[in-house]
Amino acid sequence: MSNVIDIRTKQPIGLDGRDAPGPGECLACFVHRMVADRGCTGVLGWVERWRSERARRATALAARLQRRGATCDCAVIGRVWSLSAALWEPDPTSGELLEPGVLPQCRGVRPNSTHPCEHWVDRHDLAL
């Protein structure tokens, strides 16, 4: 951990590089990983961090996510995208499907894509 603060996330910038998007890491996997590891920033700070490093021309990304109900980083997962049911695991006791404790490695996306990898489904596509 360093004493340098990221102006988008308001979080200290780690010297180990774990707070930067991995090669090909999609937005949803990055935001999920960072919220789990470092917490929600209360704004779309991790989204902006990912955008500035992976899709600089996607200047309307935050506004698009906000229109879909994501007012902060932790709301991106749950309000915009959900983990694909294919990754859920049965509880050994009840048989109920539960989200996995650890996500598999991101499946990756093409450069500059703001779409999630195949681990995620659009909440608008889910039948309620």
C-alpha positions as YAML, in Angstrom:
chain: A
units: angstrom
residues:
- id: 1
  name: MET
  ca: [0.00, 0.00, 0.00]
- id: 2
  name: SER
  ca: [1.28, 3.45, -0.78]
- id: 3
  name: ASN
  ca: [0.45, 6.94, 0.40]
- id: 4
  name: VAL
  ca: [-0.71, 7.93, -3.10]
- id: 5
  name: ILE
  ca: [-4.49, 8.29, -3.46]
- id: 6
  name: ASP
  ca: [-6.37, 7.57, -6.71]
- id: 7
  name: ILE
  ca: [-8.53, 10.65, -7.39]
- id: 8
  name: ARG
  ca: [-11.33, 8.54, -8.94]
- id: 9
  name: THR
  ca: [-11.68, 5.89, -6.25]
- id: 10
  name: LYS
  ca: [-10.40, 7.89, -3.26]
- id: 11
  name: GLN
  ca: [-8.48, 4.72, -2.34]
- id: 12
  name: PRO
  ca: [-4.73, 4.29, -1.81]
- id: 13
  name: ILE
  ca: [-3.01, 2.98, -4.92]
- id: 14
  name: GLY
  ca: [-1.45, -0.40, -4.21]
- id: 15
  name: LEU
  ca: [2.11, -0.91, -5.28]
- id: 16
  name: ASP
  ca: [1.45, -4.54, -6.19]
- id: 17
  name: GLY
  ca: [-0.80, -3.70, -9.19]
- id: 18
  name: ARG
  ca: [-3.79, -5.67, -7.87]
- id: 19
  name: ASP
  ca: [-5.95, -2.55, -8.04]
- id: 20
  name: ALA
  ca: [-5.46, -2.24, -11.79]
- id: 21
  name: PRO
  ca: [-7.50, -4.17, -14.37]
- id: 22
  name: GLY
  ca: [-5.83, -7.36, -15.50]
- id: 23
  name: PRO
  ca: [-5.10, -7.97, -19.18]
- id: 24
  name: GLY
  ca: [-8.47, -8.40, -20.90]
- id: 25
  name: GLU
  ca: [-10.35, -8.26, -17.58]
- id: 26
  name: CYS
  ca: [-13.93, -7.17, -18.16]
- id: 27
  name: LEU
  ca: [-15.57, -4.30, -16.33]
- id: 28
  name: ALA
  ca: [-17.90, -6.53, -14.28]
- id: 29
  name: CYS
  ca: [-15.12, -8.86, -13.09]
- id: 30
  name: PHE
  ca: [-12.88, -5.91, -12.22]
- id: 31
  name: VAL
  ca: [-15.57, -4.05, -10.28]
- id: 32
  name: HIS
  ca: [-16.63, -7.24, -8.47]
- id: 33
  name: ARG
  ca: [-13.01, -8.00, -7.54]
- id: 34
  name: MET
  ca: [-12.26, -4.47, -6.35]
- id: 35
  name: VAL
  ca: [-15.45, -4.07, -4.31]
- id: 36
  name: ALA
  ca: [-14.78, -7.45, -2.66]
- id: 37
  name: ASP
  ca: [-11.13, -6.60, -2.00]
- id: 38
  name: ARG
  ca: [-11.15, -2.84, -1.33]
- id: 39
  name: GLY
  ca: [-14.81, -1.92, -0.79]
- id: 40
  name: CYS
  ca: [-17.25, 0.34, -2.51]
- id: 41
  name: THR
  ca: [-16.11, 3.89, -3.13]
- id: 42
  name: GLY
  ca: [-19.64, 5.36, -2.82]
- id: 43
  name: VAL
  ca: [-19.35, 6.54, -6.43]
- id: 44
  name: LEU
  ca: [-18.42, 4.84, -9.69]
- id: 45
  name: GLY
  ca: [-14.71, 5.16, -8.91]
- id: 46
  name: TRP
  ca: [-13.69, 1.60, -9.80]
- id: 47
  name: VAL
  ca: [-15.77, 1.88, -12.99]
- id: 48
  name: GLU
  ca: [-13.88, 5.06, -13.88]
- id: 49
  name: ARG
  ca: [-10.55, 3.43, -13.00]
- id: 50
  name: TRP
  ca: [-11.33, 0.54, -15.38]
- id: 51
  name: ARG
  ca: [-12.59, 2.90, -18.11]
- id: 52
  name: SER
  ca: [-9.51, 5.12, -17.95]
- id: 53
  name: GLU
  ca: [-7.23, 2.11, -18.45]
- id: 54
  name: ARG
  ca: [-9.27, -0.12, -20.76]
- id: 55
  name: ALA
  ca: [-11.83, 1.97, -22.70]
- id: 56
  name: ARG
  ca: [-10.85, 5.63, -22.66]
- id: 57
  name: ARG
  ca: [-13.24, 6.55, -25.44]
- id: 58
  name: ALA
  ca: [-16.26, 5.22, -23.48]
- id: 59
  name: THR
  ca: [-16.84, 8.59, -21.85]
- id: 60
  name: ALA
  ca: [-20.57, 7.95, -21.35]
- id: 61
  name: LEU
  ca: [-20.04, 4.67, -19.48]
- id: 62
  name: ALA
  ca: [-20.77, 6.03, -16.00]
- id: 63
  name: ALA
  ca: [-23.88, 7.87, -17.21]
- id: 64
  name: ARG
  ca: [-25.13, 4.72, -18.94]
- id: 65
  name: LEU
  ca: [-24.66, 2.66, -15.78]
- id: 66
  name: GLN
  ca: [-26.35, 5.34, -13.67]
- id: 67
  name: ARG
  ca: [-29.39, 5.32, -15.95]
- id: 68
  name: ARG
  ca: [-29.62, 1.59, -15.25]
- id: 69
  name: GLY
  ca: [-29.58, 2.14, -11.48]
- id: 70
  name: ALA
  ca: [-25.89, 1.86, -10.59]
- id: 71
  name: THR
  ca: [-25.20, 4.85, -8.38]
- id: 72
  name: CYS
  ca: [-21.97, 3.41, -7.00]
- id: 73
  name: ASP
  ca: [-19.52, 0.58, -7.67]
- id: 74
  name: CYS
  ca: [-21.28, -2.03, -5.54]
- id: 75
  name: ALA
  ca: [-24.58, -1.38, -7.35]
- id: 76
  name: VAL
  ca: [-23.06, -2.26, -10.74]
- id: 77
  name: ILE
  ca: [-23.12, -5.91, -9.68]
- id: 78
  name: GLY
  ca: [-26.71, -6.68, -8.83]
- id: 79
  name: ARG
  ca: [-28.50, -3.81, -10.52]
- id: 80
  name: VAL
  ca: [-26.85, -3.93, -13.93]
- id: 81
  name: TRP
  ca: [-25.24, -7.38, -14.12]
- id: 82
  name: SER
  ca: [-25.63, -10.59, -12.14]
- id: 83
  name: LEU
  ca: [-23.45, -13.64, -11.96]
- id: 84
  name: SER
  ca: [-24.50, -16.27, -14.48]
- id: 85
  name: ALA
  ca: [-26.51, -19.12, -12.96]
- id: 86
  name: ALA
  ca: [-24.11, -21.54, -14.68]
- id: 87
  name: LEU
  ca: [-21.51, -20.61, -12.04]
- id: 88
  name: TRP
  ca: [-23.74, -21.09, -9.01]
- id: 89
  name: GLU
  ca: [-23.04, -24.12, -6.82]
- id: 90
  name: PRO
  ca: [-25.45, -26.33, -4.87]
- id: 91
  name: ASP
  ca: [-25.32, -26.07, -1.09]
- id: 92
  name: PRO
  ca: [-24.30, -29.54, 0.18]
- id: 93
  name: THR
  ca: [-26.87, -29.39, 2.99]
- id: 94
  name: SER
  ca: [-29.95, -27.80, 1.47]
- id: 95
  name: GLY
  ca: [-29.29, -28.28, -2.23]
- id: 96
  name: GLU
  ca: [-30.08, -24.59, -2.74]
- id: 97
  name: LEU
  ca: [-27.98, -22.87, -5.42]
- id: 98
  name: LEU
  ca: [-25.51, -20.33, -4.04]
- id: 99
  name: GLU
  ca: [-23.09, -17.94, -5.69]
- id: 100
  name: PRO
  ca: [-19.56, -19.35, -5.64]
- id: 101
  name: GLY
  ca: [-17.27, -18.12, -2.88]
- id: 102
  name: VAL
  ca: [-14.52, -17.46, -5.42]
- id: 103
  name: LEU
  ca: [-15.18, -16.45, -9.01]
- id: 104
  name: PRO
  ca: [-13.32, -18.23, -11.78]
- id: 105
  name: GLN
  ca: [-10.83, -16.14, -13.71]
- id: 106
  name: CYS
  ca: [-12.41, -13.56, -16.01]
- id: 107
  name: ARG
  ca: [-13.12, -14.96, -19.48]
- id: 108
  name: GLY
  ca: [-11.93, -11.68, -20.97]
- id: 109
  name: VAL
  ca: [-13.34, -9.32, -23.55]
- id: 110
  name: ARG
  ca: [-12.00, -7.71, -26.69]
- id: 111
  name: PRO
  ca: [-10.01, -4.47, -26.24]
- id: 112
  name: ASN
  ca: [-12.11, -1.37, -25.47]
- id: 113
  name: SER
  ca: [-15.30, -3.40, -24.87]
- id: 114
  name: THR
  ca: [-17.46, -2.23, -21.96]
- id: 115
  name: HIS
  ca: [-19.52, -5.44, -22.06]
- id: 116
  name: PRO
  ca: [-19.02, -8.07, -19.37]
- id: 117
  name: CYS
  ca: [-17.52, -11.48, -20.04]
- id: 118
  name: GLU
  ca: [-19.67, -14.61, -20.20]
- id: 119
  name: HIS
  ca: [-19.65, -14.95, -16.38]
- id: 120
  name: TRP
  ca: [-22.26, -12.18, -16.20]
- id: 121
  name: VAL
  ca: [-25.81, -11.72, -17.43]
- id: 122
  name: ASP
  ca: [-27.65, -8.48, -17.97]
- id: 123
  name: ARG
  ca: [-30.25, -7.96, -15.23]
- id: 124
  name: HIS
  ca: [-32.72, -6.77, -17.87]
- id: 125
  name: ASP
  ca: [-32.47, -10.18, -19.55]
- id: 126
  name: LEU
  ca: [-33.43, -12.11, -16.40]
- id: 127
  name: ALA
  ca: [-36.98, -13.36, -16.04]
- id: 128
  name: LEU
  ca: [-38.39, -12.38, -12.69]
...
